[in-house]
């Protein structure tokens, strides 16, 4: 093992204390073992996984989950079960990259794939996140209006809170605010209890997959399904998790604890998503409003009529809370990524004077998004729906880079992916591309039938199986399994000491084709949204 791999890394502040919202781990602190000591470490580590997951149940999530429940009852709950392993595998890879390399996600893409792909990925993220932040402030205005608060005042106050919490120069202070807001998201459980949807319907929706007929036909349903995927497994999560974990100074020593933190967040987000679908289905089932989703405020009104005013008000409070968490996370992921690309100082441990560019990006995004929402007569509902669909379309490219980085032995050494993780992640990317292709066909050919869609999916599955068999054959003939020994002490060498990665021609062609397809799919999603707007 080389000395570079044993040495400290100036880009990874592993020689400093970890100051979390719920505890501190002193540099050089040695745990005496036992459950109390392990619990103290876990409490100090909790934050990155929790915030990235709960931040995902934001304004867009409330909208698509509410729409799923109001328009299709509990029949789409099964999608959540399928997404749980996807959530874990994607975010586990991101946290492993952060803990082992000590470098942000955008910086790794830039250094390993070149300036073009690094800039392309960050631009993708910047555009999508800017639109996502607009949806967060849309949610804030809807919740505030329901609670009787003035629109302008609520937007301005929320923006100031979001800016102030992140700009104190204290990482711990920010995380305490964020973790407290994550805890408040559990108020969805009392709303669910007040609405008490039938347990049998919930169970059936979870275990009996179906694509039911509904308003707008198969195209609208597929757009919603892609929206659910996009809002539950969003590209910004990868950038946030890795960079925030590095900012918190978590190293590979604490990966087991960080995985536990991630599972806590996944459990909360899954329960919250199922609750929103469940009580929305209960509130609108059998009413004239079933199949006619408007926005999250409509869900609050439906709950008030079905389960009483307290249910509607509590839902509005949780929606407001979720929007603020989402604004925190999405803004930070963007500021971290741009900071990586432009080599700016970017850390919550630094004050405004020490990281002016970082905070300027953060505040600029928040301020611009808030201003857009205040423009009169904006199609707020369609913007929310479209952003989630765009997230679903763009996720394959983010997952592709994540997969390539996690197989890069120069940066991860014994921490690279195993065969099972690679196969599963490849399946996820293939599934997301298939959904994008189906959406494209539904836009170009509105009369496409369910059987024809199933044929397209089967064709994609066959092509994916052939590609997987080819990749597996090459791996067996040219690759060697990773050596897991020495994980505890392995450290990535400084980036400027790494050799450039070698990408095969097949990899380069595949990356280019995927980018071109995603660009076309993005345009077609916008076309679909425009068609829906014209129909309304």
GUNU-905195 format. One record per residue (C-alpha): residue number from 1; residue in three letters; y, z, x. Coordinates in steps of 0.25 Angstrom, whole numbers, always signed. Layout:
[NUM Ala [Y Z X]];
...
This chain:
[1 Unk [+0 +0 +0]];
[2 Unk [+13 -4 +6]];
[3 Unk [+25 +6 +8]];
[4 Unk [+33 -2 -1]];
[5 Unk [+24 +2 -13]];
[6 Unk [+24 +16 -9]];
[7 Unk [+39 +17 -6]];
[8 Unk [+50 +21 -16]];
[9 Unk [+57 +10 -23]];
[10 Unk [+72 +10 -24]];
[11 Unk [+72 +3 -37]];
[12 Unk [+63 +13 -44]];
[13 Unk [+70 +27 -44]];
[14 Unk [+56 +35 -43]];
[15 Unk [+63 +45 -34]];
[16 Unk [+71 +51 -45]];
[17 Unk [+69 +60 -57]];
[18 Unk [+64 +54 -70]];
[19 Unk [+74 +60 -81]];
[20 Unk [+68 +57 -95]];
[21 Unk [+73 +61 -108]];
[22 Unk [+62 +72 -110]];
[23 Unk [+60 +77 -95]];
[24 Unk [+62 +74 -80]];
[25 Unk [+52 +71 -69]];
[26 Unk [+58 +75 -56]];
[27 Unk [+56 +66 -44]];
[28 Unk [+44 +71 -36]];
[29 Unk [+39 +80 -48]];
[30 Unk [+24 +82 -47]];
[31 Unk [+17 +85 -60]];
[32 Unk [+8 +96 -60]];
[33 Unk [-1 +90 -71]];
[34 Unk [-5 +95 -84]];
[35 Unk [+0 +91 -98]];
[36 Unk [+13 +98 -98]];
[37 Unk [+17 +91 -85]];
[38 Unk [+13 +78 -90]];
[39 Unk [+20 +80 -103]];
[40 Unk [+33 +83 -95]];
[41 Unk [+32 +70 -88]];
[42 Unk [+29 +62 -100]];
[43 Unk [+42 +68 -107]];
[44 Unk [+50 +64 -95]];
[45 Unk [+44 +50 -95]];
[46 Unk [+45 +47 -110]];
[47 Unk [+57 +37 -112]];
[48 Unk [+54 +23 -108]];
[49 Unk [+42 +20 -117]];
[50 Unk [+47 +28 -128]];
[51 Unk [+61 +21 -128]];
[52 Unk [+56 +7 -126]];
[53 Unk [+46 +9 -138]];
[54 Unk [+55 +16 -148]];
[55 Unk [+67 +7 -144]];
[56 Unk [+58 -4 -149]];
[57 Unk [+58 +1 -163]];
[58 Unk [+72 -3 -165]];
[59 Unk [+81 -10 -175]];
[60 Unk [+73 -23 -174]];
[61 Unk [+60 -15 -175]];
[62 Unk [+64 -8 -188]];
[63 Unk [+68 -22 -193]];
[64 Unk [+55 -29 -190]];
[65 Unk [+46 -17 -194]];
[66 Unk [+54 -15 -207]];
[67 Unk [+53 -30 -210]];
[68 Unk [+38 -30 -208]];
[69 Unk [+36 -18 -217]];
[70 Unk [+46 -23 -228]];
[71 Unk [+41 -37 -228]];
[72 Unk [+26 -36 -224]];
[73 Unk [+23 -21 -227]];
[74 Unk [+13 -15 -217]];
[75 Unk [+6 -28 -214]];
[76 Unk [+12 -30 -200]];
[77 Unk [+9 -16 -195]];
[78 Unk [-3 -21 -187]];
[79 Unk [+7 -28 -178]];
[80 Unk [+12 -14 -173]];
[81 Unk [-2 -10 -168]];
[82 Unk [-4 -23 -160]];
[83 Unk [+10 -21 -154]];
[84 Unk [+6 -7 -148]];
[85 Unk [-2 -11 -137]];
[86 Unk [+8 -23 -134]];
[87 Unk [+19 -12 -133]];
[88 Unk [+11 -3 -124]];
[89 Unk [+6 -14 -114]];
[90 Unk [+20 -21 -113]];
[91 Unk [+27 -8 -111]];
[92 Unk [+17 -2 -102]];
[93 Unk [+18 -14 -92]];
[94 Unk [+34 -12 -92]];
[95 Unk [+33 +2 -89]];
[96 Unk [+23 +0 -78]];
[97 Unk [+32 -10 -72]];
[98 Unk [+44 -1 -73]];
[99 Unk [+36 +11 -67]];
[100 Unk [+30 +4 -56]];
[101 Unk [+41 -6 -51]];
[102 Unk [+53 +2 -55]];
[103 Unk [+60 -11 -58]];
[104 Unk [+65 -16 -72]];
[105 Unk [+58 -27 -80]];
[106 Unk [+69 -37 -78]];
[107 Unk [+70 -34 -63]];
[108 Unk [+55 -37 -61]];
[109 Unk [+56 -50 -69]];
[110 Unk [+68 -54 -61]];
[111 Unk [+61 -51 -47]];
[112 Unk [+47 -56 -50]];
[113 Unk [+50 -69 -58]];
[114 Unk [+64 -73 -53]];
[115 Unk [+78 -73 -58]];
[116 Unk [+75 -83 -69]];
[117 Unk [+65 -76 -76]];
[118 Unk [+72 -62 -74]];
[119 Unk [+84 -68 -80]];
[120 Unk [+77 -75 -91]];
[121 Unk [+70 -62 -95]];
[122 Unk [+82 -53 -95]];
[123 Unk [+90 -64 -103]];
[124 Unk [+79 -64 -114]];
[125 Unk [+80 -49 -114]];
[126 Unk [+95 -49 -115]];
[127 Unk [+96 -58 -127]];
[128 Unk [+85 -52 -134]];
[129 Unk [+90 -38 -132]];
[130 Unk [+104 -41 -136]];
[131 Unk [+99 -46 -149]];
[132 Unk [+90 -34 -150]];
[133 Unk [+102 -25 -148]];
[134 Unk [+109 -32 -160]];
[135 Unk [+97 -28 -169]];
[136 Unk [+98 -14 -164]];
[137 Unk [+113 -13 -169]];
[138 Unk [+109 -20 -182]];
[139 Unk [+99 -9 -184]];
[140 Unk [+110 +1 -181]];
[141 Unk [+119 -5 -191]];
[142 Unk [+108 -5 -202]];
[143 Unk [+104 +9 -200]];
[144 Unk [+119 +14 -199]];
[145 Unk [+122 +6 -212]];
[146 Unk [+111 +12 -219]];
[147 Unk [+115 +26 -215]];
[148 Unk [+129 +23 -219]];
[149 Unk [+136 +22 -206]];
[150 Unk [+146 +11 -202]];
[151 Unk [+141 -1 -195]];
[152 Unk [+151 -2 -184]];
[153 Unk [+151 +13 -181]];
[154 Unk [+136 +14 -181]];
[155 Unk [+135 +2 -171]];
[156 Unk [+146 +7 -162]];
[157 Unk [+141 +21 -162]];
[158 Unk [+126 +16 -159]];
[159 Unk [+131 +7 -148]];
[160 Unk [+139 +18 -141]];
[161 Unk [+127 +28 -142]];
[162 Unk [+118 +18 -136]];
[163 Unk [+128 +15 -124]];
[164 Unk [+131 +29 -122]];
[165 Unk [+117 +34 -121]];
[166 Unk [+113 +25 -110]];
[167 Unk [+126 +25 -102]];
[168 Unk [+126 +40 -97]];
[169 Unk [+120 +38 -84]];
[170 Unk [+108 +47 -88]];
[171 Unk [+95 +41 -91]];
[172 Unk [+90 +54 -97]];
[173 Unk [+101 +55 -107]];
[174 Unk [+98 +41 -112]];
[175 Unk [+83 +43 -113]];
[176 Unk [+85 +56 -121]];
[177 Unk [+94 +49 -131]];
[178 Unk [+83 +37 -132]];
[179 Unk [+71 +47 -133]];
[180 Unk [+78 +54 -144]];
[181 Unk [+81 +42 -152]];
[182 Unk [+66 +38 -150]];
[183 Unk [+62 +51 -156]];
[184 Unk [+71 +48 -168]];
[185 Unk [+63 +35 -170]];
[186 Unk [+52 +44 -176]];
[187 Unk [+60 +46 -188]];
[188 Unk [+53 +33 -193]];
[189 Unk [+41 +42 -196]];
[190 Unk [+48 +50 -207]];
[191 Unk [+53 +37 -213]];
[192 Unk [+38 +32 -214]];
[193 Unk [+34 +45 -220]];
[194 Unk [+45 +44 -231]];
[195 Unk [+40 +30 -234]];
[196 Unk [+25 +34 -233]];
[197 Unk [+19 +20 -233]];
[198 Unk [+5 +19 -237]];
[199 Unk [-4 +23 -225]];
[200 Unk [-15 +12 -229]];
[201 Unk [-4 +1 -229]];
[202 Unk [+0 +5 -215]];
[203 Unk [-14 +6 -210]];
[204 Unk [-18 -8 -216]];
[205 Unk [-5 -14 -209]];
[206 Unk [-9 -8 -196]];
[207 Unk [-24 -13 -196]];
[208 Unk [-24 -26 -204]];
[209 Unk [-16 -37 -197]];
[210 Unk [-10 -47 -206]];
[211 Unk [+2 -57 -207]];
[212 Unk [+6 -56 -221]];
[213 Unk [+14 -66 -229]];
[214 Unk [+29 -62 -231]];
[215 Unk [+43 -66 -233]];
[216 Unk [+47 -78 -224]];
[217 Unk [+32 -83 -222]];
[218 Unk [+24 -82 -209]];
[219 Unk [+36 -86 -200]];
[220 Unk [+44 -73 -205]];
[221 Unk [+32 -65 -203]];
[222 Unk [+29 -70 -189]];
[223 Unk [+44 -68 -185]];
[224 Unk [+42 -53 -190]];
[225 Unk [+29 -51 -182]];
[226 Unk [+36 -57 -170]];
[227 Unk [+47 -47 -173]];
[228 Unk [+38 -35 -174]];
[229 Unk [+32 -39 -160]];
[230 Unk [+46 -42 -154]];
[231 Unk [+52 -28 -159]];
[232 Unk [+40 -20 -155]];
[233 Unk [+37 -27 -141]];
[234 Unk [+51 -31 -137]];
[235 Unk [+55 -37 -123]];
[236 Unk [+66 -27 -120]];
[237 Unk [+55 -16 -120]];
[238 Unk [+49 -21 -107]];
[239 Unk [+63 -21 -100]];
[240 Unk [+67 -8 -105]];
[241 Unk [+54 +0 -103]];
[242 Unk [+53 -5 -88]];
[243 Unk [+67 -3 -84]];
[244 Unk [+69 +10 -92]];
[245 Unk [+57 +16 -85]];
[246 Unk [+62 +12 -72]];
[247 Unk [+76 +18 -75]];
[248 Unk [+69 +31 -79]];
[249 Unk [+62 +31 -65]];
[250 Unk [+48 +31 -70]];
[251 Unk [+38 +27 -60]];
[252 Unk [+23 +23 -60]];
[253 Unk [+19 +38 -59]];
[254 Unk [+23 +40 -74]];
[255 Unk [+17 +27 -80]];
[256 Unk [+7 +35 -88]];
[257 Unk [+18 +44 -94]];
[258 Unk [+26 +31 -97]];
[259 Unk [+14 +25 -104]];
[260 Unk [+14 +38 -113]];
[261 Unk [+29 +36 -115]];
[262 Unk [+26 +22 -120]];
[263 Unk [+15 +25 -129]];
[264 Unk [+24 +36 -136]];
[265 Unk [+34 +25 -138]];
[266 Unk [+24 +15 -143]];
[267 Unk [+19 +26 -153]];
[268 Unk [+33 +28 -159]];
[269 Unk [+36 +14 -160]];
[270 Unk [+23 +10 -167]];
[271 Unk [+25 +22 -177]];
[272 Unk [+39 +18 -180]];
[273 Unk [+36 +3 -182]];
[274 Unk [+24 +6 -191]];
[275 Unk [+33 +16 -199]];
[276 Unk [+44 +6 -201]];
[277 Unk [+34 -5 -206]];
[278 Unk [+27 +6 -215]];
[279 Unk [+39 +12 -222]];
[280 Unk [+46 -2 -223]];
[281 Unk [+33 -7 -230]];
[282 Unk [+32 +5 -239]];
[283 Unk [+47 +4 -243]];
[284 Unk [+47 -10 -247]];
[285 Unk [+33 -13 -251]];
[286 Unk [+33 -18 -266]];
[287 Unk [+48 -19 -267]];
[288 Unk [+57 -31 -268]];
[289 Unk [+62 -29 -254]];
[290 Unk [+48 -31 -248]];
[291 Unk [+48 -44 -240]];
[292 Unk [+63 -44 -239]];
[293 Unk [+67 -36 -226]];
[294 Unk [+82 -36 -223]];
[295 Unk [+84 -26 -212]];
[296 Unk [+81 -12 -208]];
[297 Unk [+92 -6 -217]];
[298 Unk [+84 -12 -228]];
[299 Unk [+72 -4 -224]];
[300 Unk [+80 +8 -224]];
[301 Unk [+85 +5 -239]];
[302 Unk [+70 +2 -243]];
[303 Unk [+65 +15 -237]];
[304 Unk [+76 +23 -244]];
[305 Unk [+72 +17 -257]];
[306 Unk [+58 +19 -255]];
[307 Unk [+57 +33 -248]];
[308 Unk [+71 +39 -250]];
[309 Unk [+84 +39 -243]];
[310 Unk [+79 +47 -232]];
[311 Unk [+69 +37 -227]];
[312 Unk [+80 +26 -227]];
[313 Unk [+90 +35 -219]];
[314 Unk [+80 +39 -209]];
[315 Unk [+75 +25 -207]];
[316 Unk [+90 +21 -204]];
[317 Unk [+91 +33 -194]];
[318 Unk [+79 +28 -187]];
[319 Unk [+84 +14 -187]];
[320 Unk [+97 +18 -180]];
[321 Unk [+89 +26 -170]];
[322 Unk [+80 +15 -167]];
[323 Unk [+92 +5 -165]];
[324 Unk [+98 +14 -155]];
[325 Unk [+85 +16 -147]];
[326 Unk [+83 +1 -147]];
[327 Unk [+97 -2 -142]];
[328 Unk [+95 +8 -131]];
[329 Unk [+82 +1 -126]];
[330 Unk [+86 -13 -128]];
[331 Unk [+100 -12 -121]];
[332 Unk [+94 -4 -110]];
[333 Unk [+83 -15 -108]];
[334 Unk [+93 -25 -107]];
[335 Unk [+102 -18 -97]];
[336 Unk [+90 -15 -88]];
[337 Unk [+86 -29 -88]];
[338 Unk [+99 -35 -85]];
[339 Unk [+101 -24 -75]];
[340 Unk [+88 -29 -68]];
[341 Unk [+92 -43 -69]];
[342 Unk [+106 -41 -63]];
[343 Unk [+102 -30 -53]];
[344 Unk [+112 -20 -60]];
[345 Unk [+110 -5 -59]];
[346 Unk [+103 -1 -72]];
[347 Unk [+99 +13 -75]];
[348 Unk [+102 +23 -86]];
[349 Unk [+103 +33 -74]];
[350 Unk [+116 +26 -70]];
[351 Unk [+129 +28 -77]];
[352 Unk [+138 +17 -81]];
[353 Unk [+146 +17 -68]];
[354 Unk [+133 +15 -60]];
[355 Unk [+127 +4 -69]];
[356 Unk [+138 -3 -76]];
[357 Unk [+131 -16 -78]];
[358 Unk [+119 -10 -84]];
[359 Unk [+127 -2 -94]];
[360 Unk [+136 -14 -97]];
[361 Unk [+124 -22 -101]];
[362 Unk [+119 -11 -110]];
[363 Unk [+132 -8 -116]];
[364 Unk [+135 -23 -118]];
[365 Unk [+122 -26 -125]];
[366 Unk [+124 -14 -134]];
[367 Unk [+139 -17 -137]];
[368 Unk [+136 -32 -140]];
[369 Unk [+125 -29 -149]];
[370 Unk [+132 -19 -157]];
[371 Unk [+144 -29 -159]];
[372 Unk [+135 -40 -164]];
[373 Unk [+130 -31 -175]];
[374 Unk [+144 -29 -180]];
[375 Unk [+146 -44 -182]];
[376 Unk [+147 -46 -197]];
[377 Unk [+136 -53 -205]];
[378 Unk [+126 -54 -193]];
[379 Unk [+111 -57 -197]];
[380 Unk [+107 -44 -192]];
[381 Unk [+93 -44 -199]];
[382 Unk [+89 -57 -193]];
[383 Unk [+94 -54 -179]];
[384 Unk [+85 -41 -179]];
[385 Unk [+73 -49 -184]];
[386 Unk [+75 -61 -174]];
[387 Unk [+77 -52 -162]];
[388 Unk [+63 -46 -164]];
[389 Unk [+57 -59 -165]];
[390 Unk [+64 -64 -153]];
[391 Unk [+59 -52 -145]];
[392 Unk [+45 -55 -150]];
[393 Unk [+47 -70 -145]];
[394 Unk [+52 -65 -131]];
[395 Unk [+42 -54 -128]];
[396 Unk [+31 -63 -122]];
[397 Unk [+40 -67 -110]];
[398 Unk [+44 -52 -108]];
[399 Unk [+29 -49 -109]];
[400 Unk [+25 -60 -99]];
[401 Unk [+34 -55 -88]];
[402 Unk [+29 -41 -90]];
[403 Unk [+15 -46 -89]];
[404 Unk [+18 -54 -76]];
[405 Unk [+25 -42 -70]];
[406 Unk [+14 -32 -73]];
[407 Unk [+5 -41 -65]];
[408 Unk [+14 -42 -53]];
[409 Unk [+6 -34 -42]];
[410 Unk [+19 -34 -33]];
[411 Unk [+26 -25 -43]];
[412 Unk [+15 -17 -50]];
[413 Unk [+4 -17 -39]];
[414 Unk [-8 -9 -45]];
[415 Unk [+0 -7 -58]];
[416 Unk [-1 -22 -63]];
[417 Unk [-8 -25 -76]];
[418 Unk [-22 -25 -78]];
[419 Unk [-30 -36 -85]];
[420 Unk [-30 -29 -99]];
[421 Unk [-15 -28 -99]];
[422 Unk [-13 -42 -94]];
[423 Unk [-22 -48 -105]];
[424 Unk [-16 -39 -116]];
[425 Unk [-1 -43 -112]];
[426 Unk [-5 -58 -111]];
[427 Unk [-10 -56 -125]];
[428 Unk [+3 -50 -130]];
[429 Unk [+11 -61 -123]];
[430 Unk [+2 -72 -130]];
[431 Unk [+3 -65 -143]];
[432 Unk [+18 -65 -142]];
[433 Unk [+19 -79 -138]];
[434 Unk [+10 -83 -150]];
[435 Unk [+19 -75 -160]];
[436 Unk [+31 -83 -154]];
[437 Unk [+23 -96 -156]];
[438 Unk [+20 -93 -170]];
[439 Unk [+34 -90 -173]];
[440 Unk [+38 -103 -167]];
[441 Unk [+29 -111 -176]];
[442 Unk [+33 -103 -188]];
[443 Unk [+48 -107 -185]];
[444 Unk [+44 -122 -183]];
[445 Unk [+34 -123 -194]];
[446 Unk [+38 -113 -205]];
[447 Unk [+26 -117 -214]];
[448 Unk [+16 -113 -204]];
[449 Unk [+4 -105 -210]];
[450 Unk [-3 -93 -206]];
[451 Unk [-15 -100 -202]];
[452 Unk [-7 -110 -193]];
[453 Unk [-1 -98 -186]];
[454 Unk [-14 -92 -184]];
[455 Unk [-19 -105 -178]];
[456 Unk [-7 -104 -168]];
[457 Unk [-10 -90 -164]];
[458 Unk [-24 -93 -162]];
[459 Unk [-20 -105 -153]];
[460 Unk [-11 -96 -145]];
[461 Unk [-22 -86 -144]];
[462 Unk [-32 -97 -138]];
[463 Unk [-21 -101 -128]];
[464 Unk [-19 -87 -124]];
[465 Unk [-34 -84 -122]];
[466 Unk [-35 -97 -113]];
[467 Unk [-23 -92 -105]];
[468 Unk [-29 -78 -104]];
[469 Unk [-42 -83 -99]];
[470 Unk [-35 -92 -89]];
[471 Unk [-27 -80 -84]];
[472 Unk [-39 -71 -84]];
[473 Unk [-47 -81 -75]];
[474 Unk [-36 -82 -65]];
[475 Unk [-35 -67 -64]];
[476 Unk [-49 -66 -61]];
[477 Unk [-49 -77 -51]];
[478 Unk [-36 -74 -44]];
[479 Unk [-32 -60 -48]];
[480 Unk [-36 -46 -43]];
[481 Unk [-36 -34 -52]];
[482 Unk [-25 -24 -49]];
[483 Unk [-28 -12 -40]];
[484 Unk [-24 +0 -47]];
[485 Unk [-25 +10 -35]];
[486 Unk [-12 +15 -30]];
[487 Unk [-4 +15 -43]];
[488 Unk [+2 +28 -41]];
[489 Unk [+9 +25 -28]];
[490 Unk [+12 +10 -30]];
[491 Unk [+26 +6 -30]];
[492 Unk [+32 -8 -32]];
[493 Unk [+39 -13 -19]];
[494 Unk [+54 -16 -20]];
[495 Unk [+56 -29 -27]];
[496 Unk [+62 -36 -15]];
[497 Unk [+49 -34 -8]];
[498 Unk [+40 -40 -18]];
[499 Unk [+35 -54 -17]];
[500 Unk [+38 -64 -27]];
[501 Unk [+27 -65 -38]];
[502 Unk [+19 -78 -39]];
[503 Unk [+18 -84 -53]];
[504 Unk [+8 -95 -55]];
[505 Unk [+12 -108 -61]];
[506 Unk [+5 -104 -74]];
[507 Unk [+14 -91 -75]];
[508 Unk [+26 -99 -72]];
[509 Unk [+23 -110 -83]];
[510 Unk [+19 -99 -93]];
[511 Unk [+32 -91 -91]];
[512 Unk [+40 -104 -93]];
[513 Unk [+33 -109 -105]];
[514 Unk [+34 -95 -111]];
[515 Unk [+49 -94 -109]];
[516 Unk [+51 -108 -115]];
[517 Unk [+43 -104 -127]];
[518 Unk [+50 -91 -129]];
[519 Unk [+63 -98 -129]];
[520 Unk [+58 -108 -140]];
[521 Unk [+52 -96 -148]];
[522 Unk [+65 -89 -147]];
[523 Unk [+73 -100 -153]];
[524 Unk [+63 -102 -164]];
[525 Unk [+64 -87 -167]];
[526 Unk [+79 -89 -169]];
[527 Unk [+76 -101 -178]];
[528 Unk [+67 -92 -186]];
[529 Unk [+78 -82 -188]];
[530 Unk [+88 -92 -192]];
[531 Unk [+79 -98 -202]];
[532 Unk [+77 -84 -208]];
[533 Unk [+92 -81 -208]];
[534 Unk [+94 -94 -215]];
[535 Unk [+83 -90 -225]];
[536 Unk [+90 -77 -228]];
